[in-house]
Amino acid sequence: MGVVGAGQLARMMGDAAHGAGVTLTVLATSPDDSAVASADAAVYGSPDDAGALDELSSRVDVVTFDHELVDLDQISVLEARGVVVRPNARALLFAVDKGHQRRAFDAAGIPVPRFIVVTSKNDPMLKGFLDSVGPPVLKAARGGYDGRGVLFPQSRVETLASIDELSRTTSVVVEERLSLRSELALVVVRGLHGYADYPLVSTVQSKGMCVEVRFPADVDEATRHEANRLGRKIAHLVGAVGVLAIEFFLSDRGLFVNEIALRPHNTGHWTIEGARTNQFTNHLLAVSGRPLGSTEPIVASAVMVNVVGAEEPGSIERARAVPGAHVHDYGKYWRPGRKLGHVTVVGDDASAAHVTAWESARAYGTRTRET
């Protein structure tokens, strides 16, 4: 297996690889990249370097990804040459281009917030749309990640200025700002011969970045059923092989799709301790064409907290000393705002798991605050 990218997701694929019967080679930009420590081998180069992609694909049977910041034309060239790429370029377009994703979902009857896609602040549709929705959410159609490229302007002047700035490099999704009851996420796995989904989880966001994931989701059975229905419909429409993660908004008007990712996802990290087969193993099984493992939870509750670097580094030793805390270190150099790892706590009492997870994450040195 070859992985384009060598961040924390590839690192955790490396942790799962041998158990899944996979030898893992990563395309890394530096020997310091997170996944180099867990992979069997590494190729060095940029994810948009055609030569590095050729070198990676020549060493492996299947190519997959730990991020969406790729050149789809280059991926299509690999496929045309007979390289097995999962997910393929057609599927990746749904995650790489939010404008394409929104249009395709809307056409398929998948609920998304009201939106338009513009290429400049002078677009003739813009004034009428802004008059109807008020201050919007702005999303760079391409290149955004972990909250980057998502803006929340407070005025018409700020909206136009932000569109002007974003549209210098990409088209812009202009979207209504929903009044939310909560945010949810669903991780599904689509194999060559099967489909499975993990339980729905609740998520907490701060400045566009997920800071906490809670299993089980605090929603009614009808909402779970609708999320699962939409998950299957989206997986079929996208046609991806591997893990597909869907972030939902829950409002008084029901469920809306926020984003999708075609790779293991932050909201599925709890499955390492909390499910019979974790998301990383299932991703490797799916993209290598083998039967999927069980997604059944093996715990009553789980809370996962992301560790994001504070102004001063914390202590991983103190974090690991908290009873019941499973601390995952990504092997990254500390800097403020950088995602350094995560902490998961499982048990029978969701409230107690929440308290313990945050105690460990604070010792680790997270800059985000308990919510």
SULKA-V778566 format. One record per residue. N is the residue number from 1. PHI is phi in degrees with one decimal (* if undefined). Layout:
# SULKA-V778566
n = [N | N]
phi = [PHI | PHI]
This chain:
# SULKA-V778566
n = [1 | 2 | 3 | 4 | 5 | 6 | 7 | 8 | 9 | 10 | 11 | 12 | 13 | 14 | 15 | 16 | 17 | 18 | 19 | 20 | 21 | 22 | 23 | 24 | 25 | 26 | 27 | 28 | 29 | 30 | 31 | 32 | 33 | 34 | 35 | 36 | 37 | 38 | 39 | 40 | 41 | 42 | 43 | 44 | 45 | 46 | 47 | 48 | 49 | 50 | 51 | 52 | 53 | 54 | 55 | 56 | 57 | 58 | 59 | 60 | 61 | 62 | 63 | 64 | 65 | 66 | 67 | 68 | 69 | 70 | 71 | 72 | 73 | 74 | 75 | 76 | 77 | 78 | 79 | 80 | 81 | 82 | 83 | 84 | 85 | 86 | 87 | 88 | 89 | 90 | 91 | 92 | 93 | 94 | 95 | 96 | 97 | 98 | 99 | 100 | 101 | 102 | 103 | 104 | 105 | 106 | 107 | 108 | 109 | 110 | 111 | 112 | 113 | 114 | 115 | 116 | 117 | 118 | 119 | 120 | 121 | 122 | 123 | 124 | 125 | 126 | 127 | 128 | 129 | 130 | 131 | 132 | 133 | 134 | 135 | 136 | 137 | 138 | 139 | 140 | 141 | 142 | 143 | 144 | 145 | 146 | 147 | 148 | 149 | 150 | 151 | 152 | 153 | 154 | 155 | 156 | 157 | 158 | 159 | 160 | 161 | 162 | 163 | 164 | 165 | 166 | 167 | 168 | 169 | 170 | 171 | 172 | 173 | 174 | 175 | 176 | 177 | 178 | 179 | 180 | 181 | 182 | 183 | 184 | 185 | 186 | 187 | 188 | 189 | 190 | 191 | 192 | 193 | 194 | 195 | 196 | 197 | 198 | 199 | 200 | 201 | 202 | 203 | 204 | 205 | 206 | 207 | 208 | 209 | 210 | 211 | 212 | 213 | 214 | 215 | 216 | 217 | 218 | 219 | 220 | 221 | 222 | 223 | 224 | 225 | 226 | 227 | 228 | 229 | 230 | 231 | 232 | 233 | 234 | 235 | 236 | 237 | 238 | 239 | 240 | 241 | 242 | 243 | 244 | 245 | 246 | 247 | 248 | 249 | 250 | 251 | 252 | 253 | 254 | 255 | 256 | 257 | 258 | 259 | 260 | 261 | 262 | 263 | 264 | 265 | 266 | 267 | 268 | 269 | 270 | 271 | 272 | 273 | 274 | 275 | 276 | 277 | 278 | 279 | 280 | 281 | 282 | 283 | 284 | 285 | 286 | 287 | 288 | 289 | 290 | 291 | 292 | 293 | 294 | 295 | 296 | 297 | 298 | 299 | 300 | 301 | 302 | 303 | 304 | 305 | 306 | 307 | 308 | 309 | 310 | 311 | 312 | 313 | 314 | 315 | 316 | 317 | 318 | 319 | 320 | 321 | 322 | 323 | 324 | 325 | 326 | 327 | 328 | 329 | 330 | 331 | 332 | 333 | 334 | 335 | 336 | 337 | 338 | 339 | 340 | 341 | 342 | 343 | 344 | 345 | 346 | 347 | 348 | 349 | 350 | 351 | 352 | 353 | 354 | 355 | 356 | 357 | 358 | 359 | 360 | 361 | 362 | 363 | 364 | 365 | 366 | 367 | 368 | 369 | 370 | 371]
phi = [* | -112.3 | -116.9 | -80.9 | 110.8 | -138.7 | -85.5 | -66.3 | -67.7 | -65.0 | -59.7 | -73.9 | -62.4 | -61.2 | -61.5 | -92.2 | -61.6 | -65.9 | -64.2 | -93.7 | 72.0 | -121.6 | -99.5 | -109.7 | -118.9 | -109.4 | -93.9 | -112.5 | -88.9 | -158.5 | -61.6 | -83.1 | -59.9 | -53.5 | -79.6 | -59.3 | -68.4 | -104.5 | -78.9 | -77.4 | -156.2 | -139.5 | -111.9 | -108.3 | 161.4 | -80.9 | -64.9 | -107.0 | -94.4 | -59.6 | -65.1 | -67.2 | -63.6 | -61.2 | -63.3 | -60.8 | -66.6 | -72.2 | -98.4 | -131.7 | -91.5 | -141.0 | -111.6 | -136.0 | -140.2 | -114.7 | -158.7 | -104.7 | -85.0 | -127.6 | -93.4 | -66.5 | -62.8 | -67.1 | -65.3 | -63.8 | -62.1 | -59.4 | -62.8 | -63.1 | -84.6 | 98.9 | -71.2 | -82.0 | -121.4 | -137.5 | -71.4 | -83.7 | -62.8 | -61.9 | -69.1 | -59.6 | -57.2 | -64.9 | -94.6 | -72.7 | -121.1 | -66.6 | -65.3 | -59.8 | -58.5 | -61.7 | -64.3 | -67.1 | -65.1 | -61.1 | -64.7 | -88.3 | 79.4 | -86.6 | -68.1 | -132.7 | -58.9 | -57.5 | -154.4 | -138.1 | -117.5 | -125.3 | -113.9 | -163.0 | -72.2 | -96.2 | -57.9 | -65.8 | -79.9 | -68.6 | -60.2 | -63.4 | -66.1 | -65.4 | -61.8 | -87.2 | -113.7 | 77.7 | -57.0 | -97.1 | -100.8 | -111.2 | -131.8 | -61.4 | -62.7 | -130.9 | 95.0 | -80.0 | -167.0 | 52.3 | 91.4 | -72.3 | 81.4 | -119.7 | -124.6 | -126.1 | -66.0 | -103.0 | -143.4 | -64.3 | -62.6 | -66.0 | -60.5 | -65.2 | -64.6 | -68.7 | -61.3 | -59.6 | -69.2 | -64.9 | -74.4 | -69.5 | -124.8 | -160.3 | -71.1 | -127.9 | -87.8 | -106.5 | -133.0 | -63.9 | -95.6 | -80.5 | -88.2 | -98.5 | -87.6 | -169.6 | -121.4 | -133.4 | -146.5 | -130.7 | -105.3 | -121.6 | -130.7 | -117.1 | -99.2 | -68.1 | -133.5 | -172.3 | -144.2 | -148.7 | -133.2 | -84.7 | -62.3 | -63.7 | -126.5 | -91.4 | -129.0 | -123.7 | -112.7 | -140.6 | 55.2 | 81.3 | -114.2 | -68.6 | -112.5 | -152.1 | -128.1 | -127.1 | -113.7 | -82.8 | -66.8 | -90.0 | -140.4 | -82.6 | -64.9 | -63.5 | -66.8 | -59.5 | -62.4 | -65.8 | -61.8 | -65.9 | -62.6 | -66.9 | -59.4 | -65.2 | -64.7 | -65.9 | -59.9 | -67.0 | -64.0 | -70.0 | 75.8 | -74.9 | -109.8 | 121.1 | -76.6 | -130.4 | -110.7 | -123.5 | -97.3 | -113.0 | -97.5 | -111.8 | -122.6 | -64.4 | -92.6 | 109.5 | -86.5 | -132.8 | -80.1 | -91.8 | -142.7 | -131.6 | -137.1 | -108.6 | -175.1 | -53.5 | -135.5 | -51.0 | -74.4 | -106.0 | -62.9 | -60.3 | -69.1 | -59.7 | -96.2 | -106.1 | -129.4 | -62.9 | -127.5 | -76.8 | -63.0 | -71.4 | -61.4 | -65.7 | -62.9 | -65.0 | -62.2 | -65.0 | -74.0 | -93.7 | 81.6 | -105.6 | -60.4 | -77.4 | -85.5 | -65.6 | -97.5 | -64.4 | -69.2 | -116.4 | -133.7 | -77.2 | -153.5 | -150.1 | -128.7 | -115.3 | -120.2 | -76.5 | -106.3 | -115.0 | -52.4 | -88.3 | -67.4 | -127.0 | -66.3 | -97.4 | -126.4 | -66.9 | -64.9 | -67.3 | -63.7 | -70.9 | -77.2 | -72.9 | -58.5 | 90.3 | -88.7 | -100.3 | -100.6 | -112.3 | -98.8 | -90.1 | 68.8 | -101.9 | -66.9 | -68.2 | -157.5 | -58.1 | 86.3 | -90.0 | -76.0 | -102.0 | 172.6 | -148.9 | -124.4 | -123.3 | -128.1 | -119.5 | 164.4 | -86.3 | -115.0 | -64.0 | -65.5 | -65.2 | -62.3 | -60.2 | -63.4 | -66.5 | -61.7 | -71.4 | -60.6 | -68.7 | -64.1 | -66.3 | -64.3 | -66.5 | 109.3 | -71.0 | -90.9 | -76.4 | -109.6 | -61.4 | -123.9]
